[in-house]
Protein backbone atom coordinates (compact mmCIF):
# COMPACT_ATOMS: atom_id res chain seq x y z
CA UNK A 1 0.00 0.00 0.00
CA UNK A 2 1.44 3.35 -0.99
CA UNK A 3 0.50 6.97 -0.73
CA UNK A 4 0.30 8.43 -4.26
CA UNK A 5 2.97 10.99 -3.44
CA UNK A 6 4.53 10.12 -0.08
CA UNK A 7 6.76 13.20 0.00
CA UNK A 8 10.32 12.91 1.22
CA UNK A 9 11.94 15.72 3.16
CA UNK A 10 15.52 16.25 1.97
CA UNK A 11 18.14 17.36 4.46
CA UNK A 12 18.16 20.95 3.25
CA UNK A 13 14.41 21.21 3.87
CA UNK A 14 14.83 20.00 7.43
CA UNK A 15 17.72 22.33 8.24
CA UNK A 16 16.34 25.56 6.75
CA UNK A 17 13.44 27.06 8.71
CA UNK A 18 11.94 28.83 5.70
CA UNK A 19 12.20 25.78 3.45
CA UNK A 20 10.73 23.61 6.20
CA UNK A 21 7.73 25.90 6.57
CA UNK A 22 7.05 26.78 2.93
CA UNK A 23 9.19 24.55 0.72
CA UNK A 24 6.31 22.18 -0.04
CA UNK A 25 3.67 24.87 -0.47
CA UNK A 26 2.34 24.41 -4.02
CA UNK A 27 5.47 22.43 -4.81
CA UNK A 28 6.44 18.84 -4.08
CA UNK A 29 10.05 18.56 -5.27
CA UNK A 30 10.73 14.99 -4.15
CA UNK A 31 8.36 12.06 -3.72
CA UNK A 32 8.69 8.42 -2.74
CA UNK A 33 5.39 7.05 -4.01
CA UNK A 34 4.04 5.66 -7.29
CA UNK A 35 3.11 9.17 -8.46
CA UNK A 36 4.97 12.48 -8.52
CA UNK A 37 5.75 15.43 -10.84
CA UNK A 38 2.91 17.39 -9.29
CA UNK A 39 1.15 20.21 -11.16
CA UNK A 40 -0.99 22.78 -9.33
CA UNK A 41 -3.65 24.66 -11.31
CA UNK A 42 -5.19 27.29 -9.03
CA UNK A 43 -7.40 28.64 -11.81
CA UNK A 44 -9.09 25.31 -12.54
CA UNK A 45 -8.74 24.14 -8.91
CA UNK A 46 -6.97 20.97 -9.99
CA UNK A 47 -3.91 19.02 -8.90
CA UNK A 48 -2.37 16.55 -11.33
CA UNK A 49 0.11 13.83 -10.36
CA UNK A 50 2.03 11.76 -12.90
CA UNK A 51 3.41 8.25 -12.78
CA UNK A 52 6.72 8.18 -10.95
CA UNK A 53 9.08 6.30 -13.26
CA UNK A 54 11.62 6.02 -10.42
CA UNK A 55 9.16 4.32 -8.06
CA UNK A 56 10.69 1.03 -6.91
CA UNK A 57 7.41 -0.72 -6.16
CA UNK A 58 4.84 -2.15 -8.54
CA UNK A 59 4.41 0.05 -11.59
CA UNK A 60 1.34 2.27 -11.47
CA UNK A 61 -1.37 1.30 -13.94
CA UNK A 62 -2.41 4.91 -14.52
CA UNK A 63 -0.27 7.51 -16.26
CA UNK A 64 -1.72 10.32 -14.18
CA UNK A 65 -4.41 11.17 -11.64
CA UNK A 66 -6.25 14.49 -11.67
CA UNK A 67 -7.80 15.72 -8.43
CA UNK A 68 -10.54 18.28 -9.09
CA UNK A 69 -11.53 20.72 -6.38
CA UNK A 70 -15.34 20.94 -6.49
CA UNK A 71 -17.96 22.04 -4.00
CA UNK A 72 -19.91 19.12 -2.60
CA UNK A 73 -23.05 20.30 -4.38
CA UNK A 74 -21.30 20.19 -7.77
CA UNK A 75 -19.70 16.77 -7.63
CA UNK A 76 -22.65 14.59 -8.62
CA UNK A 77 -23.38 16.79 -11.62
CA UNK A 78 -19.74 16.66 -12.68
CA UNK A 79 -19.82 12.86 -12.50
CA UNK A 80 -23.12 12.59 -14.40
CA UNK A 81 -21.67 14.84 -17.11
CA UNK A 82 -18.50 12.75 -17.41
CA UNK A 83 -16.26 15.49 -16.03
CA UNK A 84 -14.91 13.29 -13.20
CA UNK A 85 -14.62 9.50 -12.94
CA UNK A 86 -15.52 9.10 -9.28
CA UNK A 87 -16.36 11.03 -6.14
CA UNK A 88 -17.31 10.68 -2.50
CA UNK A 89 -21.12 10.83 -2.37
CA UNK A 90 -21.53 10.41 1.36
CA UNK A 91 -24.76 12.06 2.50
CA UNK A 92 -25.30 14.49 -0.35
CA UNK A 93 -29.07 14.03 -0.77
CA UNK A 94 -29.35 16.05 -3.97
CA UNK A 95 -26.32 14.28 -5.37
CA UNK A 96 -27.80 10.89 -4.51
CA UNK A 97 -30.98 11.75 -6.38
CA UNK A 98 -28.91 12.85 -9.37
CA UNK A 99 -26.86 9.64 -9.70
CA UNK A 100 -28.82 6.84 -7.98
CA UNK A 101 -30.25 5.53 -11.27
CA UNK A 102 -26.72 5.26 -12.69
CA UNK A 103 -25.86 2.38 -10.35
CA UNK A 104 -25.39 -0.64 -12.60
CA UNK A 105 -25.75 1.56 -15.66
CA UNK A 106 -22.43 3.28 -16.11
CA UNK A 107 -21.45 3.42 -12.44
CA UNK A 108 -21.10 1.33 -9.32
CA UNK A 109 -21.37 2.36 -5.68
CA UNK A 110 -18.87 1.25 -3.02
CA UNK A 111 -20.23 0.98 0.53
CA UNK A 112 -18.46 0.29 3.83
CA UNK A 113 -18.11 1.67 7.35
CA UNK A 114 -15.00 3.84 7.33
CA UNK A 115 -12.83 5.77 9.78
CA UNK A 116 -14.92 8.92 9.80
CA UNK A 117 -17.70 10.33 11.94
CA UNK A 118 -19.54 13.63 11.78
CA UNK A 119 -19.84 15.75 14.89
CA UNK A 120 -20.40 19.21 16.27
CA UNK A 121 -17.30 20.68 17.93
CA UNK A 122 -17.67 23.13 20.80
CA UNK A 123 -14.95 25.70 21.41
CA UNK A 124 -14.17 25.19 25.08
CA UNK A 125 -11.94 28.27 25.14
CA UNK A 126 -14.90 30.56 24.49
CA UNK A 127 -16.06 32.41 27.64
CA UNK A 128 -19.59 31.26 26.86
CA UNK A 129 -18.60 27.60 26.63
CA UNK A 130 -15.84 27.27 29.23
CA UNK A 131 -18.30 25.93 31.81
CA UNK A 132 -18.86 22.22 31.23
CA UNK A 133 -22.49 22.55 32.27
CA UNK A 134 -23.21 24.80 29.30
CA UNK A 135 -21.64 22.31 26.91
CA UNK A 136 -23.61 19.48 28.50
CA UNK A 137 -26.82 21.49 28.17
CA UNK A 138 -26.14 21.94 24.46
CA UNK A 139 -25.60 18.18 24.08
CA UNK A 140 -28.91 17.47 25.81
CA UNK A 141 -30.75 20.01 23.65
CA UNK A 142 -29.60 19.02 20.18
CA UNK A 143 -31.78 16.31 18.66
CA UNK A 144 -29.07 14.12 17.18
CA UNK A 145 -31.53 11.62 15.70
CA UNK A 146 -33.28 14.36 13.73
CA UNK A 147 -29.97 15.79 12.53
CA UNK A 148 -28.83 12.32 11.42
CA UNK A 149 -32.14 11.71 9.68
CA UNK A 150 -31.82 14.94 7.71
CA UNK A 151 -28.29 13.99 6.64
CA UNK A 152 -28.80 10.29 5.94
CA UNK A 153 -32.51 9.84 5.29
CA UNK A 154 -32.25 10.52 1.57
CA UNK A 155 -29.34 8.16 0.93
CA UNK A 156 -29.16 4.41 1.24
CA UNK A 157 -27.46 4.28 4.63
CA UNK A 158 -28.60 2.96 8.05
CA UNK A 159 -29.43 5.45 10.79
CA UNK A 160 -28.52 4.15 14.27
CA UNK A 161 -28.42 7.30 16.41
CA UNK A 162 -25.23 6.03 18.03
CA UNK A 163 -21.58 6.72 17.35
CA UNK A 164 -18.31 6.20 19.20
CA UNK A 165 -15.51 8.69 18.61
CA UNK A 166 -12.76 6.06 18.73
CA UNK A 167 -14.37 2.80 17.61
CA UNK A 168 -16.45 2.19 14.52
CA UNK A 169 -19.56 0.01 14.72
CA UNK A 170 -17.77 -2.82 12.91
CA UNK A 171 -14.89 -2.90 15.40
CA UNK A 172 -14.35 -5.02 18.50
CA UNK A 173 -15.69 -3.40 21.68
CA UNK A 174 -17.83 -0.79 19.99
CA UNK A 175 -20.48 0.68 22.28
CA UNK A 176 -22.42 3.89 22.84
CA UNK A 177 -21.01 5.90 25.77
CA UNK A 178 -23.29 8.93 25.66
CA UNK A 179 -25.35 8.04 28.74
CA UNK A 180 -27.84 10.73 29.78
CA UNK A 181 -26.06 13.31 27.61
CA UNK A 182 -27.12 11.42 24.49
CA UNK A 183 -30.83 11.80 25.27
CA UNK A 184 -32.74 14.99 24.56
CA UNK A 185 -33.83 16.46 27.89
CA UNK A 186 -34.79 20.13 27.72
CA UNK A 187 -35.73 20.39 31.39
CA UNK A 188 -32.35 19.11 32.56
CA UNK A 189 -30.59 21.30 29.99
CA UNK A 190 -32.38 24.36 31.40
CA UNK A 191 -31.35 23.40 34.93
CA UNK A 192 -27.70 23.09 33.89
CA UNK A 193 -27.78 26.50 32.25
CA UNK A 194 -29.32 28.03 35.36
CA UNK A 195 -26.61 26.43 37.51
CA UNK A 196 -23.95 27.84 35.20
CA UNK A 197 -25.30 31.35 35.70
CA UNK A 198 -27.10 31.76 32.40
CA UNK A 199 -30.68 32.57 33.34
CA UNK A 200 -33.80 33.21 31.32
CA UNK A 201 -35.69 36.20 32.66
CA UNK A 202 -39.46 36.31 32.43
CA UNK A 203 -40.62 37.52 29.03
CA UNK A 204 -37.15 37.13 27.47
CA UNK A 205 -36.12 34.64 24.78
CA UNK A 206 -32.34 34.66 25.27
CA UNK A 207 -30.46 33.77 28.44
CA UNK A 208 -28.12 36.27 30.06
CA UNK A 209 -25.47 36.18 32.78
CA UNK A 210 -25.01 38.50 35.74
CA UNK A 211 -23.19 40.98 33.51
CA UNK A 212 -26.13 41.16 31.11
CA UNK A 213 -24.30 39.33 28.33
CA UNK A 214 -26.48 37.16 26.13
CA UNK A 215 -25.78 33.48 25.57
CA UNK A 216 -25.19 33.92 21.86
CA UNK A 217 -23.05 31.36 20.02
CA UNK A 218 -21.34 31.78 16.65
CA UNK A 219 -21.97 28.71 14.50
CA UNK A 220 -19.77 28.69 11.38
CA UNK A 221 -20.80 26.62 8.37
CA UNK A 222 -19.24 26.08 4.96
CA UNK A 223 -21.35 27.98 2.44
CA UNK A 224 -20.56 25.38 -0.24
CA UNK A 225 -22.14 22.54 1.73
CA UNK A 226 -25.91 22.51 2.06
CA UNK A 227 -25.85 20.00 4.92
CA UNK A 228 -23.55 22.18 7.04
CA UNK A 229 -25.90 25.14 6.64
CA UNK A 230 -28.92 22.94 7.42
CA UNK A 231 -27.21 21.67 10.56
CA UNK A 232 -26.51 25.21 11.71
CA UNK A 233 -30.12 26.23 11.19
CA UNK A 234 -31.41 23.12 12.98
CA UNK A 235 -29.10 23.81 15.93
CA UNK A 236 -30.36 27.40 15.92
CA UNK A 237 -33.99 26.27 16.22
CA UNK A 238 -33.31 23.54 18.79
CA UNK A 239 -31.13 25.63 21.10
CA UNK A 240 -33.63 28.49 21.01
CA UNK A 241 -35.96 26.18 22.96
CA UNK A 242 -33.73 26.57 26.03
CA UNK A 243 -32.86 30.22 25.50
CA UNK A 244 -29.57 29.90 23.60
CA UNK A 245 -29.21 32.19 20.59
CA UNK A 246 -27.23 30.82 17.64
CA UNK A 247 -25.74 33.09 14.98
CA UNK A 248 -25.23 30.94 11.87
CA UNK A 249 -22.36 32.36 9.83
CA UNK A 250 -21.84 30.99 6.33
CA UNK A 251 -18.16 31.23 5.43
CA UNK A 252 -16.15 30.25 2.32
CA UNK A 253 -15.28 26.56 2.27
CA UNK A 254 -11.58 27.27 1.73
CA UNK A 255 -11.52 29.58 4.77
CA UNK A 256 -13.53 27.45 7.21
CA UNK A 257 -10.53 25.95 8.96
CA UNK A 258 -7.74 28.42 8.24
CA UNK A 259 -9.67 31.51 9.33
CA UNK A 260 -12.27 30.18 11.73
CA UNK A 261 -11.84 26.69 13.19
CA UNK A 262 -8.08 26.46 13.70
CA UNK A 263 -7.62 29.96 15.21
CA UNK A 264 -10.74 29.45 17.36
CA UNK A 265 -12.99 32.05 15.76
CA UNK A 266 -16.17 30.08 16.42
CA UNK A 267 -18.23 28.54 19.17
CA UNK A 268 -19.90 25.72 17.24
CA UNK A 269 -18.99 24.00 13.98
CA UNK A 270 -19.89 20.67 12.44
CA UNK A 271 -17.52 18.65 10.29
CA UNK A 272 -16.06 15.19 9.78
CA UNK A 273 -12.99 13.73 11.42
CA UNK A 274 -11.48 11.02 9.24
CA UNK A 275 -8.76 8.72 10.56
CA UNK A 276 -6.12 6.87 8.58
CA UNK A 277 -6.01 3.71 10.66
CA UNK A 278 -8.43 1.44 12.56
CA UNK A 279 -6.31 2.14 15.66
CA UNK A 280 -7.50 5.29 17.39
CA UNK A 281 -4.55 6.16 19.62
CA UNK A 282 -3.49 8.58 16.91
CA UNK A 283 -6.58 10.65 17.73
CA UNK A 284 -4.83 12.01 20.81
CA UNK A 285 -3.97 15.17 18.91
CA UNK A 286 -7.67 15.84 18.32
CA UNK A 287 -8.63 15.51 21.98
CA UNK A 288 -5.46 15.92 24.05
CA UNK A 289 -3.90 18.71 26.09
CA UNK A 290 -1.97 21.71 24.70
CA UNK A 291 1.38 21.06 23.08
CA UNK A 292 3.15 23.94 24.82
CA UNK A 293 3.76 24.83 28.46
CA UNK A 294 1.77 28.05 28.16
CA UNK A 295 -1.36 26.15 27.15
CA UNK A 296 -1.84 28.20 23.98
CA UNK A 297 -0.99 25.68 21.25
CA UNK A 298 -3.80 23.13 21.01
CA UNK A 299 -2.50 21.56 17.82
CA UNK A 300 -5.30 19.60 16.10
CA UNK A 301 -7.61 19.85 19.12
CA UNK A 302 -10.04 22.39 17.69
CA UNK A 303 -12.24 22.19 20.80
CA UNK A 304 -9.34 23.76 22.74
CA UNK A 305 -10.20 21.89 25.91
CA UNK A 306 -9.20 18.58 27.47
CA UNK A 307 -8.15 16.99 30.77
CA UNK A 308 -4.94 15.31 31.99
CA UNK A 309 -6.92 12.08 32.46
CA UNK A 310 -7.88 12.03 28.79
CA UNK A 311 -4.27 12.69 27.82
CA UNK A 312 -2.98 9.86 30.02
CA UNK A 313 -5.53 7.36 28.76
CA UNK A 314 -4.50 8.10 25.17
CA UNK A 315 -0.91 7.34 26.18
CA UNK A 316 -2.08 4.03 27.67
CA UNK A 317 -4.04 3.26 24.51
CA UNK A 318 -1.00 3.82 22.31
CA UNK A 319 0.94 0.97 23.95
CA UNK A 320 -1.89 -1.48 24.65
CA UNK A 321 -1.71 -4.70 22.62
CA UNK A 322 -4.53 -6.74 24.15
CA UNK A 323 -7.65 -6.23 21.96
CA UNK A 324 -10.11 -6.41 24.84
CA UNK A 325 -8.18 -4.01 27.08
CA UNK A 326 -7.64 -1.72 24.09
CA UNK A 327 -11.41 -1.51 23.57
CA UNK A 328 -11.94 -0.85 27.30
CA UNK A 329 -9.53 2.08 27.27
CA UNK A 330 -11.02 3.47 24.06
CA UNK A 331 -14.48 3.38 25.64
CA UNK A 332 -13.18 5.03 28.83
CA UNK A 333 -11.81 7.87 26.72
CA UNK A 334 -15.01 8.20 24.73
CA UNK A 335 -17.07 8.36 27.94
CA UNK A 336 -14.81 11.14 29.27
CA UNK A 337 -15.09 13.02 26.00
CA UNK A 338 -18.85 12.83 26.38
CA UNK A 339 -18.69 14.11 29.95
CA UNK A 340 -16.48 17.04 28.97
CA UNK A 341 -18.42 17.52 25.70
CA UNK A 342 -15.47 18.40 23.53
CA UNK A 343 -17.63 17.28 20.64
CA UNK A 344 -21.16 16.00 20.08
CA UNK A 345 -21.05 12.98 17.73
CA UNK A 346 -23.87 12.85 15.20
CA UNK A 347 -23.34 9.76 13.04
CA UNK A 348 -20.77 7.51 11.41
CA UNK A 349 -19.66 8.92 8.09
CA UNK A 350 -21.21 6.92 5.22
CA UNK A 351 -18.53 5.16 3.22
CA UNK A 352 -20.37 5.74 -0.02
CA UNK A 353 -18.51 6.45 -3.26
CA UNK A 354 -19.72 6.56 -6.86
CA UNK A 355 -17.26 5.27 -9.45
CA UNK A 356 -17.16 4.91 -13.23
CA UNK A 357 -18.00 1.28 -14.02
CA UNK A 358 -14.70 0.81 -15.87
CA UNK A 359 -12.48 2.22 -13.11
CA UNK A 360 -11.33 -0.30 -10.52
CA UNK A 361 -9.52 -0.49 -7.16
CA UNK A 362 -10.79 2.93 -6.11
CA UNK A 363 -13.69 4.06 -3.96
CA UNK A 364 -14.44 3.31 -0.31
CA UNK A 365 -11.68 1.35 1.45
CA UNK A 366 -13.38 0.84 4.82
CA UNK A 367 -11.04 0.51 7.78
CA UNK A 368 -7.89 0.08 5.69
CA UNK A 369 -5.29 2.84 5.83
CA UNK A 370 -5.53 4.05 2.24
CA UNK A 371 -5.84 3.03 -1.38
CA UNK A 372 -3.20 0.99 -3.17
CA UNK A 373 -2.73 3.76 -5.68
CA UNK A 374 -0.53 1.80 -8.05
CA UNK A 375 -3.35 -0.74 -8.47
CA UNK A 376 -5.98 1.79 -9.56
CA UNK A 377 -6.70 1.37 -13.24
CA UNK A 378 -9.10 1.01 -16.14
CA UNK A 379 -10.62 -2.29 -17.23
CA UNK A 380 -9.30 -3.65 -20.49
CA UNK A 381 -11.62 -3.19 -23.44
N, C-alpha and C positions, 0 to 999 in steps of 0.2 A: 504494500500500500504506500502510495507516495503523494505528497502534496504536489499540485501542478507546477509550483514554482520553487518552494522550499528555499528561500533566500539564504545565502551564506553571508557572513559578515567578515570581510577581509580585515587583516590586522590594522590597516590604516584607518578603517572606519570605526574600529574600537578605540583607537588611541586619540583620535581627533574629536573633540567635543562637538564641533559644528557638523562634521560628517556623520557622527553618530546620531545626532538629532535630526538632520535633514537630508542625509545622503541618499536615503531610499524614498524620499518624497517625490512621487511622479517619476521615479527612475529605479529600476532594479538591475544594477550592473552585473551581478553574479548570482546564478541560481544553481541549485543542486537537485532539481526535479526533472521530470520528463518534458516539461515545457519551460521556455524562457523567451529571450528577445522580446521584451514586453513593450507594447505601444499604448500610449495613453491618448485618447481623443476626447478632450474636454467639451468640444462643440457637440459631438454626437453622443456624449456620455457613454463611451465604450472603452473597454480595455481588451486588447488582443494579445494572446500569448501564442508563441510558435513552438513547434517541436524542437526540443533540445537535442541536437545531433550528438552532443558530447555526453548525454545521459548514459550511465553505465548499466542501468537496469533494462527491463524489457522495453523494446522500442514502442513508442506511442503509436496508436493506430490512426490518430487524427493528425493532420498537418498543422492545425491551429484551432484555438477555441476563442470565441468572441463573447465577452461578457457585456451585455447591454444594460445600462442603468435606466430602468423604467419605474414609474410610479406603480404601486400595487394595482390601482384601478385600470392601468393600461396594458397589463401583461397578458391577460386572456385575449384581448383583441389583437395584440401583436402576434400571439400564437395562432389564432384562427386565421389571420391574414398571411401566415407563412413568414413572418418577419423574424421570429425566433423559433428554435426547435424544441424548447422545453422551458418550464418555469415552475416555481413553487406556487401551487394554488392555495393551499392552506384553507383558510376560512373566508375567502373572498366570495361572498354570496353571488354578487353580480357576475363575477368571473366564472363561477360554477355553472350558472345558468347559460352563459355564453358557450361553454365548451363541453357540457355534460353529454350532449348527443354525439360528440366526436369520439367517445370511448368505443374502441373496437372498429372505428371507421376513420382511420387516419391517425389515431392517437391511442395511447394506453395510459392508465393511471397507476401510479405506484403508491401503496398504502402501508404504513407501519408506524408504531409508536416510536418516537424519536427522543432525542435528548432535551427537547425544549418544553417550556411551559410559559404561559402568558400570565402576567400578574400586574397588580398596581403597586408601584413603589411609593412609599411615604418618606419625605425628607425629614428625618429625625432631627436635623440641625435647625429647622425652622422654629422660631419662638412659639408658633402656634401648634407645633407637633412634637415639641420636646417632651411633653408629659405623656407617658405611656398610656394613660387612661384615655386621652383624646384619640390616640391611634387605635386603641381597642374599640372605642365607640364607633369609629369609622368602619372597622371590620365588621361590627355587629349590625351596621346600618346598610351597607351595600348588599344587594341581593345578588349573590354570585351565580345562583342558578339561572336567574333571568339574563344576566350578562353573558353567561355561557350559551344560553339558548339563542340569543340574538346573534352571537358569533358563529355558532356551529349548526343551528337549526336548518339552515338552507343547504348545507353540504352533507354528504354522506359520511357522517362521523358520529360515533356514540357520545352522548352527553352523560357524564357520571356525577358531576357536582363535587368531585373530590380530586385533589392533586397534592402530591408530595414534592417539596422543593428539591429533594436530593435523590429520590428513588422514583423511577417510572413505574407505571402500573404493571408492566411485564417483568419487573425485577424482583428478586428474592427479598422478602421482608417489607414490601410496599404496604403502607397503611396510611389512613387519614389521621392527622394529628391536630386538627383544628379545634376539637373540643367545643366548648360553648361559644368560642369566638367565630366558629364557622356557621353558626345559626343566626338568622336574622332576629334580633330582639331589640326593638326600638325603645321599649321601656328601660331596659338595662343600659342601653347606649345613652339615654338621656340622664340616667343616674350618674354614669361615669363622667359625663361632661359637667354636670353640676359639681361633682366632687373635685374636678380639675379646675374649678373656678370660672367656667364658661356657663353663664346662666342665661335663661331666656325670660326676659321680663314680660309681664302681662301686656298683651296687645302688640308685641314685637314679633318679627319673623326670624331675626338673626341673633344668635347668642353674642354676648359681650362679656369682657372680663372687668375687673374692678377699676381698670384704667379707661373703660369705655371703648376699648378696641373691639372690633367685630371679628368673629371667627370666620374669616374669609380666606379660602384656600385657592391658590393658583394651580389650575390643572392644565398642563401643556399637552397638546395633541398634534401629531403630524398632520398637516393639512392635506397631504397626498394620500392619506389612508382613511377611508370612510369609517371603518370600524373604530379607529382610535377616537375620531370625533364623536361617534355614537356612544362610545363608552364614557367619554367626558360628560356628555349631555345626560346620560342615564345616572351617572354619579351625582350630577348637579341636582336632578330631581329627587333622588333617593335621600341624599344628605340634607336636603331642605326640610325633610320630614322631622328632623331632630334639631333644626335651627342652625345648620352649618351652610354657609353660602359658598358656592363654588364658582370661580371665574374661569371659564373654559377659554383657553388661549390657543388658537390654531397657529402653528409656527411652521416654517419651511422644513421639509423632511431632512434636508442636508444640514440643518442647523439645530435639530432637536437635541442631539447629544452634545455637540461642541459648544453651543451657546446657552443651553438650558440645563440639561440633565447633569452633565459632568461638573460644571461649576456650581451646581446647586441652586440654579435660578428657577425653582419650582417648589411646589408642595406635594403635588400628586402627578403621576405620569404612569401610563400603562404601556408595556412593551413585552418583548419575548427575550428570555435568557436561554441561549442555546449552548449546550456543552459540546465537548469534542471527545468525550469518553464516557463509558457507562459507570466509571468510578468518580464519585462526586467530591472527593477530598479537594480537588482542584477548585471547587467553588468557594473556598475560604476567602479568596480575594473579593468576592461579591458580598460577603456577609461578615467579614472579620474586622478587627480593630484597625485604627490608623497605622500607617506605615512609618510615621515619624514620631519623635518624642514629644513634639508640640501638639500632636493630635489634630493637625490640619490636613494632612495628606491621607485621604481615605481610599486612594487607589481606585479599584473598580467597584467599591461599595458605594453605590449611588444613593443609598438610603442614609449614609453618613451617621450611622449609629450602630452599635454592637455592644457586646459584653465580654469580659475576659473569659467567662465560662464557655461562650460560643467559640471563641478563639482556641481555647485549650482542647475542646472536643474535636475541632477540625484537625488539630495536630495529632490527636489520638487516632482519628479516622485515617489519616494519611499513612500510618504504619501498621494498621490492623490487617491481618491476613485471613482470619477466620470469617467465613461468609456470614454466619449467624451474628457474631459479635459486631461485624461491620454494619449490618442492617440495624442492630440495636442502637449503635452510636449515631448513625444517620437519622434515625427516628428521634433520638434525644435532641439532636440539633434542630430538626424540623419543628419539634414541639416548642423549643425555646424561641425559635424565629417567629412562631405564631404568638407566643406570649409577649414578645417585644414588638411584634407587628412591624418588622422592617419592610415586609411586603405582604400583599394580600393575594395569594394564588387564585387564579380564575379557572384555568383548565389546561390540560396537557395539549401542547401544540400538535395539531393534526399533521402527520407525516404524509402529506398528499401532494404529489407532483403530477404534472401532465407532460407527456413526452411524445415526440414524433414516433410513429409506429416503427420506423426504420432505424431509430437511434437506440443503442443498447448499452447496458452497464452504466446508466446514469439515472437519476431520480432519487427517491427516498432510500436512505441506507440504514434506517433504524438506529440501533444502538452501537453500530460500528463507529470507528473514529473518523472516517472520511471515505471518499470515493477512491477507487483504484484508477487514477486518471489515465494511465497509459492503456487501460483496457476499454475505455470508452470508444465506441466506433459505430460505423454505419454497416447495416446488413448488406451482404453481397447481393447484387441484382441477379 
